[in-house]
Amino acid sequence: MNFKKCFILVLMLVCFAFKTANAQTVLEGVYLTWYGYDVGNVTATGTTPIPYCTIAVDPNVIPLGSYCTVVFPDGRVFECRAEDTGGAVYGYHIDMYVDEPDASLDYWDNVSGVTVYVH
């Protein structure tokens, strides 16, 4: 694991303890899919997507610009920001940007039961 990924992991773990206690909204049973680098380099909010940090959301459920803590059923935690929308992202569904679309395909596709803390 390189320094950048290690730093991000430690930062996420530290932030998770503080942010989940102050979450404005908790969404349980969220469906998660992924999208990769081949979709362009600008999000709906005009930012450049960051792997494992940028998520596409339904803005009627999670407002664009919101910071979110995404907790997978197996305990993995990601600190994300709702910066994008997607043509198939409706309701309790988020789409996480990843930098390696072929890596861990089975893990990233069709993850049900995710909890999202919206800050």
TISE-811923 format. One line per 4 residues: number of its first residue (from 1); their letters; for each residue x, y, z of N, C-alpha, C, O. Coordinates in pm, 1 decimal. Layout:
NUM> a> X Y Z X Y Z X Y Z X Y Z | ...
***
This chain:
1> mnfk> 85.7 -116.6 0.0 0.0 0.0 0.0 90.9 123.7 0.0 182.9 134.3 81.2 | 64.0 216.3 -91.5 149.1 334.3 -96.9 109.8 434.9 12.0 7.0 420.1 78.1 | 192.7 535.8 28.6 172.6 634.0 134.9 38.6 705.4 122.4 -30.2 726.3 222.3 | 1.0 742.9 0.0 -123.7 816.5 -20.4 -244.4 735.0 26.3 -331.3 786.4 96.7
5> kcfi> -248.9 608.4 -13.3 -361.8 523.9 25.9 -361.9 499.4 176.7 -468.1 497.4 238.9 | -245.7 481.1 234.8 -235.2 460.1 379.0 -280.9 584.4 454.1 -353.7 574.3 552.9 | -238.5 701.4 407.8 -277.5 827.1 470.8 -429.0 846.5 463.7 -492.2 884.7 562.2 | -486.1 819.8 346.7 -630.5 834.2 330.0 -705.0 738.7 422.2 -805.7 776.8 482.0
9> lvlm> -657.3 615.4 434.7 -721.8 517.9 522.1 -720.8 563.9 667.9 -823.2 557.1 735.8 | -606.5 610.2 715.8 -597.0 658.4 853.7 -686.6 779.5 873.5 -755.7 789.7 974.9 | -686.1 871.1 777.9 -770.8 989.7 787.5 -918.4 952.4 792.3 -995.3 1010.5 868.9 | -957.7 854.8 709.7 -1097.4 811.8 709.5 -1136.8 751.9 843.9 -1245.2 780.0 895.0
13> lvcf> -1050.6 670.7 900.9 -1082.4 607.8 1029.1 -1095.7 710.4 1141.0 -1184.6 699.7 1225.4 | -1007.7 809.0 1141.5 -1014.5 913.4 1244.2 -1141.2 996.3 1226.8 -1212.2 1024.2 1323.4 | -1168.6 1034.9 1103.6 -1287.4 1117.0 1077.3 -1416.2 1041.5 1104.9 -1514.3 1100.5 1150.0 | -1416.8 911.2 1078.1 -1537.4 831.9 1096.3 -1589.7 841.0 1239.6 -1710.2 854.7 1261.1
17> afkt> -1501.2 833.5 1335.8 -1541.8 837.1 1476.4 -1611.2 967.9 1511.4 -1704.9 969.5 1591.3 | -1565.9 1076.2 1452.6 -1623.7 1207.0 1482.9 -1746.9 1237.6 1399.3 -1844.2 1293.2 1450.2 | -1743.5 1202.1 1273.1 -1851.8 1240.1 1182.6 -1980.1 1160.7 1203.7 -2089.0 1217.5 1195.5 | -1969.9 1031.6 1230.5 -2091.9 952.8 1243.9 -2175.3 998.0 1362.1 -2297.8 986.1 1359.2
21> anaq> -2112.1 1048.9 1464.8 -2186.5 1097.7 1580.3 -2263.5 1225.2 1546.7 -2363.4 1255.6 1611.8 | -2218.4 1300.0 1446.1 -2281.3 1425.9 1409.1 -2355.8 1418.7 1276.7 -2383.8 1522.4 1216.6 | -2388.0 1300.9 1230.5 -2456.4 1286.2 1102.7 -2595.0 1348.6 1109.2 -2667.7 1332.5 1207.2 | -2630.1 1420.3 1002.7 -2762.6 1480.8 994.6 -2866.8 1378.9 950.8 -2981.7 1383.2 995.0
25> tvle> -2826.2 1287.8 864.0 -2916.5 1186.6 811.5 -2843.7 1052.9 804.1 -2727.1 1047.4 765.1 | -2911.5 946.5 841.0 -2855.2 811.9 830.6 -2944.6 733.3 735.1 -3064.4 718.1 759.0 | -2885.3 683.7 627.0 -2957.6 604.0 528.2 -2908.2 460.7 537.1 -2789.6 434.3 517.4 | -2997.6 369.0 566.4 -2960.7 227.6 577.5 -3017.6 151.3 459.3 -3119.2 190.2 401.8
29> gvyl> -2951.7 43.2 423.8 -2998.0 -39.3 312.5 -2974.5 22.8 176.5 -3050.6 -1.6 82.9 | -2870.9 102.0 164.6 -2839.0 167.7 37.9 -2772.5 67.7 -56.7 -2693.7 -16.7 -14.0 | -2804.6 78.1 -183.4 -2747.6 -6.7 -288.5 -2628.9 67.8 -349.1 -2641.9 185.2 -383.6 | -2513.0 2.0 -362.9 -2393.4 66.7 -414.4 -2342.7 -2.3 -539.9 -2331.3 -124.7 -545.3
33> twyg> -2312.5 78.6 -640.6 -2246.1 31.7 -761.1 -2122.3 119.0 -780.0 -2096.2 207.3 -698.3 | -2047.2 96.0 -884.7 -1926.0 173.4 -908.4 -1922.0 222.2 -1052.3 -1985.5 165.5 -1141.2 | -1845.9 328.4 -1072.5 -1816.0 372.5 -1208.7 -1669.5 411.2 -1215.0 -1609.0 445.1 -1113.4 | -1611.4 405.8 -1337.3 -1467.5 424.7 -1350.6 -1427.0 544.5 -1433.1 -1508.3 629.8 -1468.8
37> ydvg> -1300.3 547.8 -1461.5 -1238.0 660.3 -1527.7 -1287.3 683.0 -1669.9 -1267.2 791.5 -1724.5 | -1350.3 585.6 -1730.7 -1390.9 596.5 -1870.1 -1515.2 682.3 -1892.7 -1560.7 694.0 -2006.4 | -1571.1 742.4 -1788.2 -1693.2 821.5 -1802.7 -1666.6 971.1 -1812.1 -1761.4 1049.1 -1821.5 | -1543.2 1012.6 -1810.0 -1512.4 1155.2 -1817.5 -1439.7 1200.7 -1693.5 -1421.3 1124.2 -1598.8
41> nvta> -1398.6 1325.6 -1694.8 -1319.2 1372.6 -1582.2 -1379.1 1493.3 -1511.6 -1309.4 1560.5 -1435.5 | -1506.5 1522.3 -1535.0 -1572.4 1632.5 -1465.6 -1705.9 1581.9 -1411.9 -1782.5 1518.6 -1484.7 | -1733.9 1609.8 -1284.7 -1858.4 1567.0 -1222.1 -1969.3 1668.2 -1247.6 -1946.1 1772.3 -1309.2 | -2088.7 1637.9 -1200.6 -2202.9 1728.4 -1215.2 -2181.7 1860.3 -1140.7 -2242.2 1961.8 -1175.1
45> tgtt> -2095.9 1858.7 -1038.7 -2068.2 1981.4 -963.4 -1945.4 2054.6 -1017.0 -1905.3 2156.8 -961.4 | -1885.0 2002.9 -1125.4 -1771.7 2068.9 -1187.5 -1636.3 2032.4 -1130.5 -1536.3 2096.2 -1163.5 | -1631.0 1930.4 -1045.1 -1504.8 1887.9 -985.2 -1447.1 1768.9 -1061.2 -1515.5 1706.6 -1142.3 | -1322.6 1738.8 -1034.3 -1259.1 1619.1 -1088.0 -1284.5 1505.7 -989.8 -1255.8 1521.2 -871.1
49> pipy> -1337.7 1391.2 -1035.3 -1367.3 1283.4 -940.9 -1240.8 1226.7 -876.9 -1136.7 1214.6 -941.4 | -1252.2 1192.5 -749.6 -1142.4 1134.6 -672.8 -1179.3 989.9 -642.1 -1286.3 963.8 -586.9 | -1091.8 895.2 -677.2 -1123.3 754.3 -653.5 -1157.0 725.4 -507.0 -1087.1 769.1 -415.5 | -1264.4 651.8 -487.7 -1311.6 606.6 -356.7 -1357.5 721.9 -266.4 -1384.3 700.6 -148.2
53> ctia> -1366.6 841.9 -320.6 -1412.1 958.3 -243.6 -1531.2 1026.6 -309.8 -1615.2 1084.1 -240.6 | -1539.8 1021.6 -441.1 -1650.1 1084.8 -513.7 -1762.0 983.6 -532.7 -1738.9 870.7 -575.8 | -1884.4 1026.2 -499.6 -1999.4 939.7 -524.1 -2103.7 1014.9 -605.5 -2120.7 1136.2 -592.9 | -2172.7 938.3 -689.4 -2287.5 990.1 -762.6 -2411.3 953.3 -681.9 -2422.5 842.0 -630.5
57> vdpn> -2504.2 1048.0 -671.4 -2621.4 1029.9 -586.0 -2746.9 1080.0 -656.6 -2740.2 1146.0 -760.3 | -2859.5 1047.6 -598.6 -2986.2 1109.8 -635.6 -2995.3 1235.5 -550.2 -3009.9 1224.7 -428.5 | -2987.0 1355.0 -609.7 -2987.0 1477.5 -528.8 -3115.9 1501.4 -450.6 -3119.4 1587.7 -362.8 | -3221.8 1426.5 -480.9 -3344.1 1435.7 -401.8 -3330.7 1361.4 -268.9 -3408.1 1385.3 -176.1
61> vipl> -3233.0 1271.7 -259.7 -3210.1 1194.2 -138.0 -3087.5 1246.4 -63.3 -3093.2 1269.8 57.4 | -2977.5 1264.4 -135.1 -2853.0 1316.6 -76.9 -2816.9 1442.8 -154.9 -2786.9 1433.9 -273.9 | -2818.9 1558.0 -92.3 -2788.6 1682.8 -163.6 -2645.7 1683.1 -218.4 -2552.6 1637.4 -151.9 | -2629.7 1735.0 -340.0 -2496.5 1748.1 -397.3 -2411.2 1836.2 -307.3 -2458.9 1935.9 -253.1
65> gsyc> -2285.9 1798.9 -292.0 -2195.2 1873.2 -205.0 -2188.6 1818.9 -63.8 -2103.3 1860.8 14.5 | -2277.5 1725.7 -29.6 -2279.3 1668.8 105.3 -2159.5 1578.6 127.4 -2117.3 1506.5 37.0 | -2105.3 1582.9 246.8 -2002.0 1488.3 287.4 -2072.6 1366.8 344.3 -2169.6 1379.9 418.9 | -2024.3 1249.1 309.4 -2088.8 1124.1 350.0 -1985.4 1025.3 401.3 -1872.9 1019.1 351.7
69> tvvf> -2025.6 948.7 501.0 -1946.8 835.3 546.8 -2019.7 711.2 497.4 -2134.8 687.6 534.1 | -1953.2 632.4 414.6 -2012.7 513.5 354.7 -1956.1 391.7 426.1 -1835.0 369.7 426.5 | -2045.3 312.0 487.1 -2004.0 194.9 563.1 -2060.0 70.3 494.6 -2181.2 52.4 482.8 | -1967.4 -15.3 449.7 -2005.3 -139.3 384.0 -2047.6 -242.3 489.1 -2008.1 -232.0 605.2
73> pdgr> -2127.4 -341.1 449.0 -2170.2 -444.7 542.8 -2054.0 -519.8 608.3 -2067.6 -569.5 720.0 | -1938.9 -528.2 538.5 -1824.7 -599.4 595.0 -1736.5 -510.3 682.5 -1631.6 -554.0 729.8 | -1778.9 -385.0 704.3 -1705.8 -295.4 793.5 -1614.9 -195.3 726.0 -1562.2 -106.3 792.8 | -1594.8 -206.6 596.2 -1511.9 -107.7 526.4 -1579.5 29.3 533.7 -1701.8 40.9 525.0
77> vfec> -1496.6 132.2 550.0 -1549.2 268.3 565.1 -1480.1 360.4 465.4 -1358.0 356.4 449.9 | -1559.4 443.2 398.1 -1506.0 541.6 304.3 -1566.9 677.8 334.4 -1687.8 689.7 354.1 | -1483.4 779.3 337.7 -1529.8 917.4 351.1 -1545.4 971.1 209.8 -1449.0 973.0 133.2 | -1665.1 1014.5 174.6 -1695.3 1053.8 37.6 -1765.2 1188.8 32.8 -1805.6 1244.2 135.0
81> raed> -1778.0 1239.7 -88.5 -1853.2 1362.6 -110.4 -1945.6 1339.5 -228.9 -1904.4 1284.0 -330.8 | -2069.4 1381.7 -215.6 -2168.9 1369.0 -322.1 -2143.3 1478.3 -425.1 -2186.0 1592.5 -407.8 | -2073.0 1442.1 -532.6 -2032.6 1540.5 -632.9 -2089.1 1513.0 -771.1 -2070.2 1593.1 -862.6 | -2157.7 1401.5 -787.5 -2200.6 1362.7 -921.1 -2341.3 1305.3 -916.3 -2392.5 1268.5 -810.6
85> tgga> -2401.4 1299.0 -1032.8 -2531.1 1233.1 -1049.1 -2512.7 1127.7 -1157.1 -2411.9 1127.7 -1227.9 | -2607.1 1040.2 -1169.7 -2596.6 937.1 -1271.8 -2732.2 909.1 -1332.0 -2835.4 926.9 -1267.3 | -2731.1 865.7 -1455.0 -2856.4 839.5 -1524.1 -2938.8 727.8 -1461.8 -3060.6 723.8 -1478.8 | -2873.6 637.0 -1389.6 -2944.2 524.6 -1328.8 -2938.5 528.9 -1176.5 -2966.7 429.0 -1110.4
89> vygy> -2902.2 643.9 -1121.0 -2890.8 656.3 -974.9 -3016.4 724.9 -922.2 -3033.3 846.1 -935.7 | -3104.3 644.5 -861.7 -3229.9 695.8 -807.6 -3252.0 640.1 -668.1 -3218.7 524.8 -640.4 | -3307.7 721.5 -581.2 -3342.9 675.8 -447.2 -3222.6 638.4 -363.7 -3121.2 708.2 -363.9 | -3234.3 527.7 -292.3 -3128.1 480.9 -202.0 -3023.7 401.7 -281.0 -3005.8 281.8 -259.8
93> hidm> -2956.6 469.6 -370.4 -2855.1 410.0 -457.3 -2743.2 511.4 -472.5 -2768.8 627.4 -504.8 | -2619.3 469.2 -449.7 -2504.4 554.6 -475.7 -2411.0 482.7 -571.4 -2409.4 359.8 -578.4 | -2334.0 560.2 -644.2 -2240.6 507.7 -743.0 -2103.5 564.9 -707.6 -2083.1 685.6 -719.9 | -2009.3 481.5 -663.9 -1878.7 528.5 -619.2 -1779.0 527.7 -734.5 -1771.6 431.2 -810.5
97> yvde> -1702.6 635.7 -747.0 -1598.5 645.4 -848.7 -1476.6 566.7 -803.1 -1429.0 584.6 -691.0 | -1425.8 479.0 -890.3 -1305.1 401.6 -860.4 -1206.2 420.4 -973.2 -1246.3 446.5 -1086.6 | -1077.3 407.7 -944.7 -974.0 429.8 -1046.3 -932.5 304.2 -1119.9 -859.1 312.4 -1218.4 | -977.1 189.4 -1075.3 -940.0 63.5 -1138.4 -1066.3 -15.1 -1169.7 -1107.2 -100.6 -1091.2
101> pdas> -1128.8 13.2 -1284.1 -1258.2 -49.9 -1311.9 -1254.6 -201.1 -1321.2 -1358.1 -265.2 -1302.8 | -1139.4 -260.8 -1349.1 -1132.9 -406.4 -1358.4 -1096.9 -472.2 -1225.2 -1116.1 -592.7 -1208.3 | -1045.2 -394.1 -1131.3 -1003.0 -449.6 -1002.4 -1123.5 -471.9 -912.0 -1211.2 -386.2 -901.7 | -1126.9 -584.3 -848.6 -1231.9 -615.1 -750.8 -1372.4 -596.0 -806.5 -1461.8 -549.0 -736.0
105> ldyw> -1391.6 -632.0 -931.1 -1521.7 -613.2 -994.5 -1634.0 -678.6 -915.1 -1739.1 -617.9 -894.4 | -1612.3 -800.8 -871.2 -1717.0 -869.8 -796.0 -1748.7 -799.9 -664.9 -1863.5 -799.2 -620.5 | -1646.3 -740.5 -602.5 -1671.0 -673.5 -475.1 -1749.6 -544.6 -494.6 -1839.3 -514.6 -415.8 | -1717.2 -468.1 -598.2 -1778.3 -336.8 -616.0 -1915.8 -341.4 -678.4 -1993.6 -247.9 -659.7
109> dnvs> -1948.7 -444.3 -750.4 -2076.1 -446.6 -820.0 -2184.9 -505.6 -730.8 -2166.7 -610.2 -668.5 | -2296.2 -437.2 -726.4 -2414.9 -487.7 -657.9 -2395.9 -510.1 -508.3 -2426.3 -618.3 -458.1 | -2346.7 -411.1 -437.4 -2331.9 -421.9 -292.2 -2459.4 -367.2 -228.6 -2491.7 -249.4 -244.4 | -2530.2 -451.4 -158.2 -2653.1 -409.5 -91.0 -2627.7 -396.0 58.4 -2532.0 -452.9 111.0
113> gvtv> -2712.2 -321.6 125.7 -2703.4 -309.9 270.5 -2598.6 -213.6 319.9 -2552.2 -225.6 433.3 | -2559.9 -117.1 236.5 -2462.8 -14.7 275.4 -2532.1 90.5 361.5 -2648.2 123.3 337.3 | -2462.6 143.2 460.8 -2514.5 252.4 543.1 -2441.3 379.8 505.3 -2318.6 381.3 494.8 | -2517.9 487.9 484.8 -2458.4 616.7 446.6 -2497.8 720.1 552.6 -2615.9 744.7 577.3
117> yvh> -2395.7 779.6 614.3 -2416.8 890.2 707.6 -2393.6 1018.4 630.1 -2283.6 1041.8 579.9 | -2497.5 1102.6 619.8 -2488.9 1228.6 545.1 -2462.9 1340.0 645.6 -2536.8 1355.3 742.8 | -2358.0 1417.4 621.9 -2317.6 1524.1 714.6 -2353.0 1659.7 657.3 -2327.0 1762.1 720.5
***
